[in-house]
Amino acid sequence: MKIKGLAAAVAAGVVSSQALALPPTANVDLIMTTSGATAADIQFANYINQICDASTLDTFNNPSDSASAFSCTVRDGSAAGISGDRDVLFRKESGGSSTGVEPVTNATDPVLGLVAGLDLSTCTEDTPGGRQWTCSDTTIDVQAQVGISDVEPELFAIPANGSRNVNLAAPLSVFPVNAQTFGIVVTTDLRDALQTAQGLNPGSDEISDMPSLSSAVIANLFAGNIAEWSQLGLTPDSPNVEVCVRRPGSGTQAQFNTFYMGNACLYRGAGNQAFLGLPTALDTSSDSGSNDIDIPELVPGFPLPPPYIHQNIGSSDMGRCLTNLDAQNRTGIGIQSLEKVDEGRTDRNNFKYIAVDGVTPSLANVASGLYQNWATLSIQWRTDVVAGEVLALANELVATAQDVGAVATFNASLLDDSGTTTNDDRPLNGFRTPEILDGGNPVAVGSLALAQGATQPSIPWNPANPVLPFNKGLVGPSACAAAVIPAGTPVDVSNTN
């Protein structure tokens, strides 16, 4: 990467001075700070990789934090309004979808407009010349510019999702970019117990042996209405029901609350705010990378009766929650975006996806309308804050996330077990869990482009053309709205599971 000054970035008027402490290899012309959904972290990294000249790409991560950064020279012609020799630092500050909404809508506020980012001066290169950097726990405040959310901004203004300080009166550009798919995940012993009860092969990762729970049972588990697995006729390692949830402010949790729990919306003519809620026996020690999953106690030494609810900040913490329960021979259930099949981390990756209402979580089933647990990923920014070359980069990020070819490339990266991709730390031809296999081959998961214009689905389903024929609004999407098929859009109904 070329050594260049920061004059152009400062002149753009949108870079916080606190964000300029960089390692020697990250001298940049321009900085774009993106905050929000942890469920889309792998997707974001993949799209940045497509915008960058790969030979110039440096990646910065903190093993205990979801925040990351990428510095590179932008590929010539990859973004209108950006010269091909521009050195750019892409920050991704992750803390849940609400951080892609609240600070972005308040970007002009000196307090509410800040997010916690990696202090890049604490990063050291893993291997000289390897372009992979590991950073310490230290974080700094940086100004939010562009936000990513699993759901539309309005969902974070209602009580069940945290009632954030969302400034919906701000001059916003909001872009629905693609369909983010979600799944129900369980500890390995619960998956095996379900397989035994349903006459399937215990321990199998094959989609033909994937066990199922109904939406009604899932909702009641998360509502705290089922305390022991024996109530479902199951005998896993531990009798107690344990539920891993995300904290209020999570888009993953917000879409779950709407889809499974009947937590509807009071905008765009939809529903009400009735919500079943979660029990108060909450363990908050399972977040931020902690390996200690505690049983909540009312009085020290006297555990509350089950079920036990464990709150988690990000998607990686959700993975850790289930992984740590499994390591302690305890039995749990949680929620996760389907791109997490390829997270590739032993400390947060020991869980299994299950089917819902007998339908397996695959892109083919989402596209056919059988598997309905998806939400519209949105990218947003304030039009009075994001301008110039940062605006050009933001528009390129939106265009990439909407592009069916870019989405297909991202989905294909989730199937790669070669160890050559940059979104995992697996050894070459090494472990790949949690696996969803069909005849030993990984099942297509990830995201779907939204049908519009020339972007149309294929019949039969074609993973090289991952397009969803349904939408919940291409302008002003609502997670509470019924999915509709635009006139003339083809739908492949040949799938039956």
C-alpha positions in Angstrom: 0.0 0.0 0.0 1.3 3.5 -0.9 2.3 5.8 1.9 0.1 8.8 1.5 -1.1 11.7 3.6 -4.5 12.2 5.2 -5.2 15.6 3.6 -7.9 14.3 1.3 -9.7 12.5 4.1 -9.6 15.6 6.3 -10.8 17.8 3.5 -13.8 15.5 3.1 -15.0 16.7 6.4 -16.4 13.4 7.6 -13.5 11.7 9.4 -13.2 11.9 13.2 -9.7 13.0 14.3 -9.8 10.2 16.9 -9.8 7.6 14.2 -6.4 8.5 12.7 -4.1 6.5 14.9 -3.1 3.8 12.3 -0.4 1.1 11.9 2.4 2.0 9.5 0.8 0.0 6.7 -2.6 1.7 6.9 -1.8 5.2 5.8 -4.9 6.2 3.9 -6.6 8.9 1.8 -10.1 8.2 3.0 -11.9 6.5 5.8 -15.5 5.1 5.8 -16.8 4.1 9.2 -19.6 1.5 9.0 -21.4 0.3 12.1 -24.2 -2.2 12.9 -25.3 -5.7 12.4 -22.9 -8.5 13.5 -25.0 -11.0 11.6 -23.7 -9.5 8.4 -20.0 -9.2 9.3 -18.8 -12.0 6.9 -21.0 -10.6 4.2 -19.6 -7.0 4.7 -16.0 -8.4 4.6 -16.8 -10.3 1.4 -18.2 -7.2 -0.3 -15.2 -5.0 0.8 -13.0 -7.7 -0.7 -14.8 -7.3 -4.0 -14.4 -3.5 -3.9 -10.7 -3.7 -3.1 -7.6 -4.6 -5.0 -7.0 -7.9 -3.3 -3.2 -7.6 -3.5 -3.3 -4.5 -1.3 -5.8 -5.7 1.3 -4.9 -5.6 5.0 -7.4 -7.0 7.6 -7.6 -5.9 11.2 -9.4 -7.9 13.9 -9.7 -8.3 17.6 -10.4 -11.9 18.7 -12.5 -10.7 21.6 -14.5 -8.0 19.7 -16.7 -7.9 16.6 -15.1 -4.7 15.4 -12.8 -5.0 12.4 -11.2 -2.9 9.7 -9.9 -3.3 6.2 -7.4 -1.1 4.4 -6.7 -1.3 0.6 -6.4 0.4 -2.7 -9.8 0.6 -4.3 -9.9 -1.4 -7.5 -9.7 0.9 -10.6 -13.3 1.6 -11.7 -14.9 -0.2 -8.8 -16.7 2.9 -7.5 -18.0 5.8 -9.5 -16.4 9.0 -8.2 -13.4 7.2 -6.6 -10.0 7.2 -8.3 -8.5 3.7 -8.7 -5.4 4.7 -6.7 -7.2 5.8 -3.6 -6.1 4.1 -0.4 -9.1 3.6 1.8 -9.7 2.4 5.4 -13.0 0.7 5.8 -14.0 0.4 9.5 -16.7 -2.0 10.6 -17.8 -1.3 14.2 -20.2 -4.1 15.3 -22.5 -4.1 18.3 -25.8 -5.2 16.8 -28.1 -3.6 14.3 -29.1 -0.8 16.6 -25.6 0.6 16.3 -26.2 0.8 12.5 -29.2 3.0 13.3 -29.0 5.0 16.5 -25.5 6.6 16.1 -26.0 7.0 12.3 -29.3 8.8 12.7 -27.6 11.0 15.4 -24.3 11.4 13.5 -24.2 15.1 14.2 -24.5 14.6 17.9 -21.1 14.7 19.7 -22.2 11.8 22.0 -25.0 9.8 20.4 -23.1 9.8 17.0 -20.1 7.9 18.3 -19.4 4.1 18.1 -16.6 2.1 19.6 -13.9 1.2 17.1 -10.6 -0.7 17.1 -7.6 1.4 18.2 -5.5 0.5 15.1 -2.3 1.7 16.9 -2.6 -1.4 19.0 -2.5 -3.8 16.1 0.4 -6.0 15.2 0.9 -8.1 12.0 0.5 -11.8 12.6 3.2 -12.7 10.1 5.4 -10.0 8.4 3.9 -9.3 5.0 0.9 -11.5 5.7 -1.5 -8.5 5.8 -3.5 -10.0 8.8 -3.4 -7.8 11.9 -4.5 -8.7 15.5 -5.5 -5.8 17.7 -5.8 -5.5 21.5 -9.0 -4.9 23.5 -8.5 -1.2 23.4 -11.2 0.8 21.7 -11.7 4.4 20.7 -14.7 6.6 19.8 -15.2 7.2 16.1 -18.0 9.0 14.3 -20.6 6.8 12.7 -21.2 7.4 9.0 -22.9 4.4 7.3 -25.1 1.9 9.1 -26.0 -1.7 8.4 -29.1 -3.3 10.0 -30.8 -6.7 9.7 -34.2 -4.8 9.8 -35.5 -1.4 9.1 -34.6 1.5 11.4 -38.1 1.9 12.8 -38.0 -1.4 14.7 -35.5 0.1 17.1 -37.8 2.8 18.2 -40.3 0.4 19.9 -40.0 -0.9 23.4 -39.5 -4.6 22.8 -36.3 -3.9 20.8 -34.8 -1.5 23.3 -36.4 1.8 22.5 -33.2 3.4 21.2 -32.6 7.1 20.6 -33.4 6.7 16.9 -33.7 10.0 15.2 -36.2 9.1 12.5 -36.6 12.9 11.7 -33.0 13.0 10.4 -32.5 13.3 6.6 -31.8 9.6 5.9 -31.1 7.6 2.8 -32.3 4.0 3.5 -31.6 1.2 1.0 -33.0 -2.3 1.3 -30.1 -4.3 -0.2 -30.8 -8.1 0.1 -32.6 -10.8 2.1 -30.7 -11.8 5.2 -31.6 -15.4 6.2 -31.8 -16.6 9.8 -31.9 -20.0 11.5 -32.6 -21.7 14.8 -29.4 -23.2 16.3 -29.0 -25.8 19.2 -26.3 -27.5 21.1 -25.1 -30.7 19.5 -26.7 -32.9 22.2 -30.1 -31.3 21.6 -29.8 -31.9 17.8 -28.9 -35.5 18.5 -31.8 -36.0 20.9 -34.2 -34.5 18.4 -32.9 -36.8 15.7 -33.4 -39.8 18.0 -37.0 -38.7 18.9 -37.8 -38.2 15.2 -36.4 -41.5 13.9 -33.4 -39.9 12.2 -29.7 -40.8 12.3 -28.2 -39.2 15.5 -25.0 -37.3 14.8 -25.6 -36.8 11.1 -25.1 -33.4 9.5 -27.0 -34.5 6.4 -30.0 -32.3 5.5 -32.1 -35.5 5.2 -31.4 -36.1 8.9 -32.0 -32.5 10.1 -34.5 -32.6 12.9 -37.3 -30.0 13.2 -39.2 -27.9 15.8 -42.4 -26.1 15.1 -42.7 -22.3 15.2 -45.1 -22.6 18.1 -42.6 -24.7 20.2 -39.8 -22.3 19.3 -41.8 -19.3 20.4 -42.7 -21.0 23.7 -39.1 -22.0 24.4 -38.0 -18.4 24.0 -41.0 -17.1 25.9 -39.8 -19.2 28.9 -42.9 -21.4 28.9 -40.9 -24.7 28.7 -38.6 -25.3 31.7 -37.3 -28.9 31.0 -36.7 -30.8 27.8 -38.7 -33.7 29.1 -41.8 -31.6 28.4 -41.0 -32.2 24.7 -40.2 -35.9 25.3 -36.5 -35.3 24.9 -33.6 -36.6 27.0 -30.4 -34.6 26.1 -27.4 -34.3 28.4 -29.1 -31.8 30.7 -32.8 -31.7 31.7 -32.9 -27.9 32.0 -33.9 -25.6 29.1 -31.3 -22.9 28.4 -31.9 -20.2 25.8 -29.2 -18.0 24.2 -30.7 -14.7 23.2 -29.3 -11.4 21.9 -29.6 -8.2 23.8 -32.2 -5.6 22.9 -30.8 -3.6 20.0 -29.9 -6.7 18.0 -31.4 -7.0 14.6 -31.3 -10.8 14.8 -33.3 -10.6 18.0 -35.7 -7.9 16.5 -36.6 -10.0 13.5 -37.0 -13.1 15.7 -39.3 -11.1 18.0 -41.4 -10.1 15.0 -41.4 -13.5 13.2 -41.8 -15.9 16.0 -43.1 -13.9 19.0 -45.8 -11.8 17.4 -44.0 -8.6 18.3 -45.6 -6.5 15.5 -45.1 -2.9 14.5 -47.1 0.3 14.9 -46.0 1.9 11.7 -46.9 1.5 8.0 -50.4 0.3 9.1 -49.1 -2.9 10.8 -50.0 -4.5 14.1 -49.4 -3.6 17.7 -46.7 -3.8 20.3 -47.9 -6.9 22.1 -44.9 -9.0 23.1 -44.7 -12.3 25.0 -41.4 -11.2 26.5 -38.6 -13.2 28.1 -38.3 -14.2 31.8 -36.2 -12.1 34.1 -33.7 -14.9 35.0 -31.0 -13.4 32.8 -27.3 -14.3 32.7 -25.4 -11.4 31.1 -21.9 -12.9 31.8 -22.1 -14.9 28.5 -21.4 -11.9 26.3 -18.1 -10.2 25.3 -16.2 -13.5 24.8 -16.6 -14.8 28.3 -16.2 -18.5 28.7 -18.3 -18.6 31.9 -22.0 -19.4 31.3 -23.5 -18.9 34.7 -26.8 -20.2 36.0 -28.7 -17.1 37.1 -29.1 -16.9 40.8 -31.7 -15.1 42.9 -29.6 -15.5 46.0 -26.0 -16.8 45.9 -26.0 -20.5 46.1 -29.7 -20.9 45.2 -30.2 -21.1 41.4 -33.5 -19.9 40.0 -35.6 -22.6 38.5 -35.2 -23.1 34.7 -35.4 -22.0 32.0 -32.2 -20.1 32.0 -31.8 -17.2 29.6 -28.4 -16.0 28.5 -28.1 -12.6 26.9 -25.4 -11.9 24.3 -24.1 -8.8 22.5 -23.1 -10.1 19.1 -23.5 -13.1 16.8 -20.0 -14.3 17.8 -21.2 -14.2 21.5 -24.3 -16.2 20.5 -21.9 -18.8 19.1 -19.8 -18.8 22.2 -22.9 -19.2 24.4 -24.0 -22.4 22.7 -20.4 -23.7 22.4 -19.7 -23.1 26.1 -23.0 -24.7 27.1 -22.1 -27.7 25.0 -18.7 -27.9 26.6 -20.3 -28.0 30.0 -22.8 -30.8 29.0 -25.7 -28.4 29.2 -28.4 -28.1 26.6 -29.5 -24.9 24.8 -31.1 -23.3 21.8 -30.4 -19.9 20.1 -30.8 -17.8 16.9 -28.1 -17.1 14.3 -27.8 -15.8 10.8 -27.2 -18.5 8.3 -23.9 -17.0 7.1 -22.5 -18.3 10.4 -22.1 -21.8 9.0 -18.6 -20.6 8.0 -17.4 -18.6 10.9 -14.7 -21.3 11.4 -13.8 -20.6 15.0 -13.5 -23.4 17.5 -14.3 -21.2 20.5 -17.7 -20.1 19.1 -18.7 -22.6 16.4 -20.0 -25.7 18.1 -23.8 -25.6 17.4 -26.2 -27.1 14.8 -29.0 -25.7 12.7 -32.4 -27.3 12.8 -35.4 -27.2 10.5 -38.5 -25.1 11.3 -42.0 -26.5 10.7 -40.3 -29.4 8.8 -38.6 -27.0 6.4 -34.8 -27.0 6.2 -32.9 -23.7 6.2 -31.5 -23.5 2.6 -31.6 -20.7 0.1 -33.6 -22.9 -2.3 -36.3 -23.2 0.3 -36.2 -19.5 1.1 -36.6 -18.7 -2.6 -39.5 -21.1 -3.0 -41.4 -19.4 -0.1 -41.2 -22.5 2.1 -38.6 -21.2 4.6 -39.8 -17.8 5.7 -37.3 -16.7 8.4 -35.6 -13.8 6.6 -35.5 -10.1 6.9 -34.5 -7.2 4.6 -30.9 -6.1 5.3 -30.7 -2.3 5.1 -27.9 0.2 4.6 -28.5 3.8 5.7 -26.8 7.2 6.3 -27.6 10.8 6.8 -27.5 12.8 3.7 -26.2 15.9 5.5 -23.2 14.0 6.9 -22.1 11.5 4.2 -20.8 13.3 1.1 -18.0 13.4 -1.5 -15.9 10.3 -1.8 -17.4 8.7 1.3 -20.8 9.0 -0.4 -19.3 7.3 -3.5 -18.0 4.4 -1.4 -21.3 4.1 0.5 -23.2 4.0 -2.8 -20.7 1.3 -4.1 -21.3 -0.8 -0.9 -25.1 -0.6 -1.6 -24.7 -1.5 -5.2 -22.4 -4.5 -4.4 -24.8 -5.8 -1.7 -27.7 -5.5 -4.2 -25.8 -7.1 -7.1 -26.8 -10.7 -7.7 -23.3 -11.6 -8.8 -21.7 -10.2 -5.7 -24.3 -12.0 -3.5 -23.6 -15.3 -5.4 -19.8 -14.8 -4.8 -20.5 -14.2 -1.0 -22.7 -17.4 -0.8 -20.0 -19.4 -2.6 -17.4 -18.3 -0.1 -19.5 -19.9 2.6 -19.1 -23.2 0.9 -15.4 -23.0 0.5 -13.5 -25.4 2.8 -10.1 -24.8 1.2 -8.8 -22.5 3.9 -8.1 -19.9 1.2 -10.8 -17.4 2.0 -10.2 -14.4 4.2 -13.4 -14.8 6.3 -12.2 -17.7 8.5 -9.2 -19.1 10.3 -9.6 -22.7 9.4 -6.6 -24.9 8.5 -6.4 -25.9 4.9 -9.0 -28.6 4.3 -9.7 -28.5 8.0 -12.8 -28.4 10.2 -16.0 -27.0 8.9 -18.7 -26.8 11.6 -21.6 -26.3 11.9 -22.2 -28.2 8.7 -25.4 -28.5 6.6 -24.7 -31.2 4.1 -26.5 -32.8 1.2 -24.9 -36.0 0.1 -21.7 -34.8 1.8 -21.7 -31.5 0.0 -22.5 -28.2 1.8 -26.0 -26.8 1.2 -26.2 -23.3 -0.2 -26.9 -20.7 2.5 -26.3 -17.0 2.9 -28.3 -14.2 1.4 -30.5 -13.5 -1.6 -30.8 -10.6 -4.0 -34.2 -9.0 -4.2 -36.1 -9.4 -7.4 -36.4 -6.1 -9.3 -35.8 -5.0 -12.9 -33.5 -7.4 -14.7 -32.7 -9.2 -11.5 -35.1 -12.1 -11.6 -35.2 -15.7 -10.0 -34.5 -18.8 -12.0 -36.7 -21.9 -12.5 -35.4 -24.3 -11.4 -33.5 -22.8 -8.5 -29.9 -21.9 -9.4 -27.4 -21.0 -6.6 -25.5 -19.0 -9.2 -28.5 -16.7 -9.5 -29.6 -16.3 -5.8 -32.7 -14.1 -6.2 -35.7 -14.0 -3.8 -39.0 -13.6 -5.6 -40.7 -12.1 -2.5 -40.1 -8.8 -0.8 -41.5 -6.9 2.2 -41.2 -3.5 0.5 -38.5 -2.4 -1.9 -39.0 1.2 -0.6 -39.7 1.5 3.1 -39.5 -2.3 3.9 -41.3 -3.6 7.0 -40.4 -6.8 8.8 -44.1 -6.9 9.9 -45.4 -6.8 6.3 -46.5 -9.9 4.4 -44.1 -11.0 1.7 -45.4 -10.2 -1.7 -44.5 -11.4 -5.2 -44.1 -8.5 -7.7 -46.3 -8.9 -10.8 -44.7 -11.3 -13.3 -41.9 -12.5 -11.0 -41.3 -16.3 -11.4 -41.4 -18.5 -8.3 -40.0 -22.1 -8.3 -42.4 -24.2 -6.2 -40.7 -27.6 -7.1 -39.0 -27.8 -3.7 -41.0 -29.8 -1.2 -38.9 -29.8 2.0 
